[in-house]
Amino acid sequence: MARNCVLLVLENYINGEFVASETHVDSFEPSTGNVYCRVPDSGEAEVNAAVEAAKRAFPAWAARSPQERGRILTRLAELIESRLEELAIAESHDQGKTVEHARTVDIPRAAYNFRFFASAVQHYTTECTQADHVGCMHYTVRSPVGVVGLISPWNLPLYLLTWKIAPAIALGNTVVAKPSELTSVTAWMLCMLLREAGVPPGVVNVVLGTGQKAGAALVGHPDVPAISFTGSTATACDITVRSALHCKRLSLELGGKNPAVIFADADLDACVATTVRSSFANQGEICLCTSRIYVQRPIFKEFLEKFVKAARAWKVGPPDDFTSNMGPLISKEHLAKVRGYVELAERDGGQVLCGEGVDPLLLPPRCQGGYFLAPTVITGVPDDSPAMQEEIFGPVVCVSPFEDEDEAVTRSNGVRYGLAAVVWSRDVARVHRVAKRLQAGIVWTNCWLIRELNLPFGGMKASGIGREGAKDSFEFFTDVKTITIKH
Ligand code: NAD
């Protein structure tokens, strides 16, 4: 295996200190296939030390006012913004996403997560009622849960990790975070900013390592009463089983198999442009990406022609090239998995309209070993094919015609997932009707990926349990108590 000259060696961040590790796992650069970073291979000992630090820091942090905590979070947001370019380049290097995506989506959103919860935490209120017949007053108080475990995936590394850290600490919890071992660099860089922002030692601890060792130790730790997890449904099942032994509170944000339903009266040009983005942005490695496209019969042919043309124009290339729309997939294994689904689709009668690999001549020599795959559009795949049922999590979409509303809804709902859906139509009544019938935690109509952080985010069915968002995160990261006063 070819190696870069300088290997980046990451460290854990425990009790406000960087702690070197004796053992590591290799992390590969997706655009070259070379090892470029060594991630601590942490286990129980490191997790125990982090939980101890978080326990010690908890009483003083919980006692601070929301205003004080909010000020520190705002400072953290400012620091992330001041290092935006540096963080964007690191995220792109580590994950494979284009620098442009990291610069315009991942890193600004990571900063905004802290800014948003710094403010939101000032506005939470609890309940109070006198509506009983015995003259009592009843009210609720909320207190932080304690030490919470945060486990995040590789597709939007800093964005999703901060979406958990921000509400957890804004509400007075202390945390032990375990980012994905495939993309740990920006979490490690964040630790330097935590210090600078004035986050006290022990409030945020970051333990790097694999899910099987570090992740499992965190889930199994008896002094971590709540776990917020974003990742695959299979891992969530494992976490659920092991958490049950400790009655842990779980928030699970999981996989999807998201449909786009395009009616004949849609604004086709806007729809094609957005659907190309919803299918291939971030290499299709966003849990909210479209992976099944149902198009009403009268416009099926026209849509397909325009969509394939636009998919062919979606340029795959080095992530640091500003003309690239898409970089490589996260790993060799993931590339093989995604290719495997394309083969299954073909086995089941599907016809691949575009996306047969990437011409190596289009890539610079340093990227010849990278995990690139062109945007792939397949048609004629039966609904029961694995390519139509299972999460592919790559730049592959299946397109299929439908006749009427009932058929579109039934087929959209005919998978075990229920994360996100998109509806395209100019008929307002239909948009409301269809959105209501779709089994998805979020339905976009005539748009995609516009997030309102105040409202619940999460999935139905195998796409998750619980919701995150202003009010929902408030409820997850606090314990509620009802107090009754007889007067
Ligand atoms: P994954 O489940 O393999 O890993 C996610 C995290 O869990 C990583 O940090 C990993 O190290 C850790 N982990 C793995 N096994 C563990 C175990 N046994 N115990 C504790 N921790 C463990 O998922 P991934 O491949 O990193 O991410 C891709 C998946 O995440 C896709 O299914 C995608 O849809 C999903 N996702 C969902 C959302 C959402 O908001 N719903 C957002 C992003 C990604």
Boltz pocket constraint, residues with backbone or C-beta under 6 A from the ligand:
constraints:
  - pocket:
      binder: B
      contacts: [[A, 151], [A, 152], [A, 153], [A, 154], [A, 155], [A, 156], [A, 160], [A, 178], [A, 179], [A, 180], [A, 181], [A, 209], [A, 210], [A, 211], [A, 212], [A, 214], [A, 215], [A, 216], [A, 219], [A, 230], [A, 231], [A, 232], [A, 233], [A, 234], [A, 235], [A, 236], [A, 238], [A, 239], [A, 253], [A, 254], [A, 255], [A, 256], [A, 286], [A, 287], [A, 391], [A, 393], [A, 419], [A, 459], [A, 463], [A, 464]]
      max_distance: 6.0
